[in-house]
Amino acid sequence: MKTRKQIYGDKNLVGKNIELLRKERGIKQKDFIAQIQLFGCDMNPTSYSKLEGQIRSATDKEIYVISKILGVKMEELFEEK
């Protein structure tokens, strides 16, 4: 598993957990973004990287879609790990 090159920001609470859960499931970032787009969220690689890096806010729709893709309850994305 690759390590993060930059430190996390403070714009959202879920990005770090999303990154962890995605990597635990062995999903590449580009494949994950494609799944998000299939659910109707307009997401590009830069925007997604910023979400994971916690340097941009996450919308309620994004959190909902990401929780569905990862197969977790939305609340789990907010839990301290």
Secondary structure as UniProt FT lines:
FT   HELIX           15..24
FT   TURN            25..26
FT   HELIX           29..38
FT   TURN            39..40
FT   HELIX           45..52
FT   TURN            53..54
FT   HELIX           60..70
FT   HELIX           74..78
//
